[in-house]
């Protein structure tokens, strides 16, 4: 049964949107870049600021969690009774901005039209702040929350959450809950809310071509000795089709899902705008698969780097060796070993010019994730989003890799995992001019108000 003040709480949150944006702006002024040791203190300063703010909002046990050789997490809780406990996860760290062509100051929230520009505005400060705004509205209007709430704000997500499982082991009470709401996810458009149910995995493979003991004169030995640079290009071309998509390792998706994927509003104009495709260049054709399937459910490849000579290192020589590092996006449900074997077989068989080819997997990466949302928590989420957005949740995937999601899925597979966020296809996260749509932010806050209310009626797990 809906709380009698739920709609009033939602109106209060909407009226306070300017103050919420100002709070968000205050957090975004910290250049909390977790991949750069020069900014580790900024991560720690922001963590302390968030802890202090949570204490000011009446949260109990607001604290900065720390482990040796790790950046901190912030944890807090507001326990109001015997009902279910909802854990809200977000992250406070940011991607770097150095060398990027920003049109606004990257660490100063700037509104232009309907969008708020700053590094971290959508990924992920806006995501978890939208929950904080909903919580503050409940406390201000109703004096309490409709369910128990815990917050866990991580400081290392942008470097792959290398210590998150250590935090789970060291501070199990900070994660103990009945439902987990994980922010940092996307909506298929500014008008349609998304529930993320799949992620592609990530791995890096180095393809190495070797032929000579040293570089030699190309005029003397060209046409006689193998050219490893040309050989590398030829073997890499085996991996892709005429559109440049990965041709090996494609997977079959359920027929019903494949048909429904055409309803996802990933239109050609949206792709062109979101991906910054220049005039005169087309987005890739569908070729019998919906754009959503290509983006979310099929593997992909990108060349991260090569050892091919740069213009400043030109010389007339056959090189001794050449290599390329590939980023492989692994299809949901596909294993790293499956895709690695297929790629290795494709590039090592019948080597051009008889060169020696090897494939090495580099450390790091993330597993793929494929989830089937079932049970009353997801029915509750559907009701909450329908109220706030006027549109039901659409089950979507994300083409990127989010290591913490697979970790939560493995560690807490017995709990419902609700993945939401404030991103949309034009958010440009991890690139210059990252932004969040103000309308999406407002609707996300409203959805979170109703979500806490709906989840409060659920039995404890």
C-alpha positions, 0 to 999 in steps of 0.5 A: 500500500502506497504511503499517504505522503508519497506524492507530497514527498515527490512534489517536495523533491521536485521543488528542491531541484535547484538545491539538489543541483547545487549540492551536486555542483559542490561534489563535482568541484572535487577533481576526484580522479582515482587513476591519478595519484596526484588526485588521491587526496581529492578522492579522500577529501570528497569522501570526508565531505560526503560523510559529513553531509550524510551525518548532517542529514541524520544518517547513523554510522556515517563513516569513511571506510578504509583499507591499506593500499586502497582508496576509501568508500563512504558508508552510512545507514538510516534504519527505521524499523523491521522492514526490508533494507535497501542498499544504494550503491554509487561511486564518487571517483571520476575519469580524467579530463587532461588533454580533452577539448572541454567547452566548459570547465570540467569540474564546474557544473554548467547548465546549457539548455537542458543539460548539466555539464561536468565530469561526473555529472552523470557518471556517477555523482548524479546517479547516487545524488538522485537517491540522496535527494529522494531520501532527503525529501522523505525525511523532510516531509514524512519525518522518516523513510518507508524502508531501511536504507544503507548507502555505499559510495565507492572511490575506485569504480573508475579503475575497475573496483580492484578493492571492492571485494576486500571491502565486502569482506572487511565490512560485511555489515555495510553491504547486508541488505534485502534489495540492492539498487546499483546506480551508474546505468543508462536510459535508452532515451530522455523519455524512456527509463531503462532497467539494465539486465546485461553488460558486456565483459572486457578483456585485452589481447596482445597480437604479436608478429615476429620474423627477424632478429633485428630491423633490416634495410627494406631496399636490400631485403624487401620482397625476400624477408617477411614484413611484420607490419603488413602481416599484422594488418592482414591478420587483424583484418581477419577479425572484422567484416566489411563494416568493421565489426568483429566477425568472430564470436557472434552469439545467438540471442533469444528470438523474442528478445531480438525482435523486441530490440527493434523497439529500443529507440536507438535511431540513426539520428540518436547514434550519429549525435551520441557518437559524434559521427561527422557529416558525410559518414554514416552510422553502421547499418543494421544488417539484420540485427537491431542496433540495440543487439549490436550495442548490447548483446554482440561482441566487439573489438577495438584496437587500443594501440600498436607498435607500428612506427609513428611519423617521428620514427620513420625509417626504410626498414623491415621491422623485427616485430610488430604488435597490437593490443586489442580491447574485446567486448565480450557478449553477455553469457560468453566466457573470456576463454571462448572468445579468446580461443576464437580470436587466437585461431583466426589470427594464428592460422596460416600466417602471412609470409610465415611470420610467427604469431602469438596471442597474450591475454593482458591482466585485468578486464571484467566478466560479462553479466546477463540477468533475469529480473524476477520477483516482487522487487522488480514489480515494485520498480516497474510501478515506481518508474511508471509513476515518475516517468509516465512510461514503464521500465524497458529492459536494456543492456549496456555495451560497456563493462562495469566490473562491480556489477558482475561482482555484486551479481556473484556475491549477492546472487540471492538478492534482487539487483536493480540497476538504474541511473541518470545517463542517456545516449548523449551523456558522453561519459568517459569523454569530453563534455560529459553531461546529464539531462536535467529532465532525466535527473528530475524524473530519476529523483521522483522514481527513487522517491516512489521506489523506496515507498514500493520496496518498503512493502516487500517482505525481508529476504 
